Amino acid sequence: MTPAMKNVTKTIVLLPGDGIGPEVIGAAAGILETCAAEFGHRFELPEFPIGGTAIDATGAPLPPETLEACKTADAILLGAVGGPRWDALPLGRRPESGLLALRKGLELYVNLRPIRLLEPLLFISPLKPGRAGRIDLEIVRELAGGIYFGAHGIETVNRNVSPAATDSEERGFDTETYTTGEIERIATFAFGRAESRSRRLTSVDKANVLASSALWRKTVTRLAAGHTGVTVGHMYVDNAAMQLILAPEQFDVLVASNLFGDILSDAAAGLVGSIGLVPSMSCGFGPPLYEPIHGSAPQLAGRDSANPIGAILCASLMLRETFGLAAEAEWIERALDHVLARGFRTADIAEPESSVVGCSALTQLIREEMQASLEQVERYGWGV
């Protein structure tokens, strides 16, 4: 471990959101506070509402003050949004629309999801140990375009059964569009990630049937000429889903559209044993947004049984990627690995002989392990 920087001051806006969001964000905030105290940093951690809690408090899923606070932050840490109590609202007024509006307001167009099988959790992967191999890949998802942001709606049309038909039916539509510029910027980011890792990039599309995917493949192929050190492959999305299960170790960095990236990253999260283990970073022109990829899990809310690991890994990802605090990030991740190696688990990742603990207890164990490892470093030096 390399020596850390000192006296870093940052504002990290916390958006706990709905369901288990407040619990996991509380856990991550506690880890950040420990980090700040031990390394001489100052992290301001103001909280603002988003999603269903914001609807209840203000009538809007993304209040203006929340968006403005996020725009002036150094980074944002979000829990989760949504829940059945708001499902009856119109699409544009549901909690999820607040998250989409936040991404748009911050001009975020990249979503990065690291998928890494932690060594102590090898046996909770649904793959057999011999097939799990070395799962360590990144999925780069385009975040600002595609079908989620295209025209959509439900309209009434004449039922097309005969020329004389007069009865009607409803038709739903969603439009997928991409421009060359939108594809270029996400692909350029993905090439950069590949160049910093094992120099392998897989571009995922459905170019055999979709015009937007044909443009996607054409653009990625053209850009590849400027990144000759990266081995580039193209894969149809259905095959990519199958290959993630059959041989995940073949992948290093994958890049995909908004819809395909959303689906594949959740599927890939299953390989490491739980969706509660995976962090994500969204970045672009505004401050970066970090969030665990799990949902709000309202059935677990208030029970202290949520898995905080995804949110905690969001904190370490933020420290490394946005603040350049690699030593602090490694410190957190080592402590997490040691706690898991001792057999402590939340219920969703428990094995038969595990010690099952709640969200707050697991977080406290990690903080204690961080403290213990730091005392060893202070006694014997960095790298011990």
N, C-alpha and C positions, 0 to 999 in steps of 0.2 A: 504494500500500500504506500503510495507516494504522499508526502506531507501535504496538508490541506492549506487552502488560502484562508486568510483571517479577515474579520471585520467586513463581511459582505452584508449589505443592506438591501432587502427586497420586499416588495409588497405582493403577497399572494392572496388573491381574492378567493374565499371559500364559498362554494355554492352547494350546500348540503342536499337540497332538493327534497325528494319524497322517499317513502318507504325506509329502506335500510341506509339510504344516503347519509343522513345525519350521523349514524353510528360509525360507518366506515370513514367518513371525512373527519370525524372526531379522532379516530385512531391515527389517521395519516397526519393530522395536525399535531397530535402529541409527539409523533416521531420527529416532525420538523422542529418542534420546540426543543426536544432533547438535542437535536443536531445544532440548533442555534446556540443553546446554552454551552455546549461542550467545545464548540469551535469558534466562539466569539462572533457569531453572526447575529444579525437582527432581522427577523422575519415578521413583518406586519401581516396579520391574518384576519382581516375584516370579513364578516359574513353578510351575504345578501340572498334574498329569496329567488327561486326559479321554479318553474313547473307547477305542480298542483298546489304546493304551499303558497306560491305567489298568486295563483288564481284565487285561493281562499282569502288571502290578505289584501289583494289589490284589484282583483278581477282580471288580471292579465298574466299570462305565463312567463313573460319576460318584462318586468317593470322597467321603465326608462332609467331609473337610478341604478338598477343592476347592470344594465348594458354600459352605462357611463363609467361605473366603477371598474368594470372589466376592461374597458378601452384604455384606462390609465394604469392598469396593473402591470407588473412584470410577468406574471403568470396567473393562471386560474386553475383551481382544483375543484372538480364537480363530482358529486356523489351519484345520483340517479334521478330520473324524472318519470312520472307516470304512476298509474294505479287505477283499479276498477271504479273508484268513486268518481272519476272524471271521464270515464269512457263514453258517457252519453252526450258529451259536449260535441259541437261541430268540429270537424277535423282541424280547422285553422285556429281553434281556441283551446285545444287540448294541451296538456303539459308538454308533450313532445314537440309541439310547434314552438315552444319557448327555446328549446335546444337548437332547433333548425334556425330560428331567428338569431340566436347568439352566434352560431357559426357564420351566418351571413353577415351580421353586424361587425364581426371581427375579421371578416374576409379570410377565413380559414379554408384552405383548399386541399390540405394533406391530412390524412389520418394514418398514423404509424402504430401498428400493433405488434409488439415483440411476442413471439410464441416460444417459450423456453421451458423444457421439462426439467424441473428442479431435481437434483440428484436424490434428496431424501424422499421424493414423491414418485420415484420411478414405478412403483408397483400399483399406483392408483390410476395410471394411464390405462384406458380401455384396450390398448394394444398389448400383446404379450411382450414380456421384457426383451426377448430376442428380436422382436420386430420394432420396438419403440426406437431403438437406435439412439442417435444423438439428435434430438428434436431441438433445434435452435434456429429459428427462421424469423423473418419480418414480413408482414403484409402491409404494403403501402396502398391505401385506398383513396381514390379521388373523392373529395368531400363536398365540392361546391356545385357540381353539375349533374348531368344524367337524369334518370327518371324521377328522382326525388324532388327535383327542382323544375321539371318540365310541366307543361300544361296537363291538368288532370281534372276530372269531374265525372258526374253522372248525368246523363241526358235521356230524354224520352224520344224514341224513334218509332217509326212504323214497323210492325213485325214483318219480317221479310219471308213470308210463306207463300204468297201468290200475288199476282198483280192486282187482284181485287180485294186484298186484305185491308181491313180498316182498323184492326186492333193494334195496340202499341205495346212496347216493352221498354225496359230501361237498358242503357248501355253505359258501361264504365270505361274510361280511357285514361291512360297515363302515357306521357310522351318522353322518350329517351332522345336527348340531343347532346352532342359534344362538338366543340369547335377545335380546330387545330391548336390554337393557343392553349386551351384548357388541357388538352392531352400533353402538349409539350412541357408545360410546367410541372405536372405530376410525374411524367416520365423522367424529367431532368432530376427531380428529387430522388426518384427511385434509383437512377444510375449512380447518384452520389452515395446513397446508402450501400449499394452493391460494391462500389469502389472502396468503401471503408471496411468491408467485411471480406467475404470469400470471392468477390468479383464474379458472382453468378446472378443473373436476373431472369425471372420468368414473367412474361407479360401474358395476362389472362384475358381472353375475349370470347366472342361468339361470332367471329368474322365470316363464318360460312352462311349465316342467316340474317345478321343485323348490319345495316349500313353504318351505324355509329361504331360498331366493332371493327368493320372494315377500315374505317378512317383511323381508328385507334391503332390497329396493327400496322397500317401504312406509316403512320407518324412515328411509332416506336422504332420501326425498322430503319427509317431515315435517320433518327437520332443516334442509333447504334453505331453509325459510321464515325461519329465523333467520340465514341467511348470504346475504342478498340481493345482495351484491356479487360473489358467485361464480356463474358460469354452470355449471349442473349438467346433465350428460347421463347417460343410462342405456344400457348396451350389453350384449347377450348375449355370453357368454364366447367362443363360437366366432367371432362377428363381430369381437370385440376382437382375437383372435389374428390374424385376416386383416388388420384395419386397421393393426395394428402393423407389418406387412410392407409394405402398400400405401402408407400415408401416416403414418409415425410422427410427423411434425411436427405433426399435428393434436392430439396429446396433451400435456398439461401435468402433471397429477396423476391417477393412476388409483388407485382403491381397490377391493379385492377380498377375497374370503374366503381362508381358509388355503390350500385346494387350488388355487383359481383363481389366486391371487396367486403361489403357488409356480411354477406352470407358466408363467404369462405373463412373470414376471420373468426366468426362464431364457431364454425365447424372445426377449425384448427384449435380453438381453445379447448375443445373436448379432448384433444389428444393429450393435453397435460393434466387432465383429471377433473378440472372444474372451471367453469367460466368465471368463478370468483378469484382466480389466480392471475388474470391477465390485465395489464395496464394498457393505456393508449395515450398518444399525444396527437393533438390536432394543431397544425401550424399553418401560417400563410403570411399575410401582411400585418396582422394585428398580434397582440400578445397570445402566446400559446395556451391551449386548453388541455388539461390533463384529466382523464376520467377512467375509472375501471370499466370494463366492457359489460359487466353484469347489469341486470335491470334493477328495478326498485324493490323487487321481492316483497310486496306488502305483507305476505303471510308470515314473514320473519321479523317485520318491523317491531321494535320495542321489546324483543325477546332476548337480546344480547347473544344471538346465535349466528349472526352474519359473519362471513369470512372477510376480514379486513385486508387480506394480502394483496389483492389487486390494487386497492387504494394506496397501500403502503409502497408498493412498487411504482405507483404513479409518482409518489414523492421522490423516490430515488431516481426515477427516470428524469424528472424535472431538474433535480440537482445536477445531474450529469449533462443533459442535453441543452438546457436553457441557461443555467448558471455556471457551467464549467466546473462544478464541484465534484469531481470524480472520486476523490478520496472519501467524501461524506457518503456518496451513493454506494460505494463498495462497502463501507462500514455498515450501512443499513442492511445490505443484501447478505453479507457474511453473518450478521446476527440472526437474520431470518433463517438462513440455512442451518445454523447451529441449533436454533429452537426446534425446527422441524426434525432435525436429526435426533434430537432427544425424545421424539415421539409425541410432541404436543400437536394437536390438530383441532380445527373446528369440525363440526359434525359432517359437513359436506365432503371433506377429504379424509375422514377417519378410516383407519384400518383396524382389523380386529384387536390388536394389542395397543392401540393408540390411547393416549390420555386426552380425552375430549374436553375442550375448554371453550368458553364463550369468546366473543369479539374483544371485550375489554381485557379479559385475562390473557389472551394471546398477545395482544398489543403490549401489555405490561411485561410479559416475558421477554418480548423482543427488546423493549427499552432497557430492561435489566441486563440482557445479554450485550447490548451495545455498551452499556456502562462498564461491564466487566471486561470486555475486550479492549476498551479504551484505557482502562487501568493497566492492562498488560502492555499496551503500546507505550504508555508513559513510563513504565518500569524498564522495559527492555528495548524500546525503539520501534520505529516503523518497519513493517515487513515481517514481524515475528509471527 
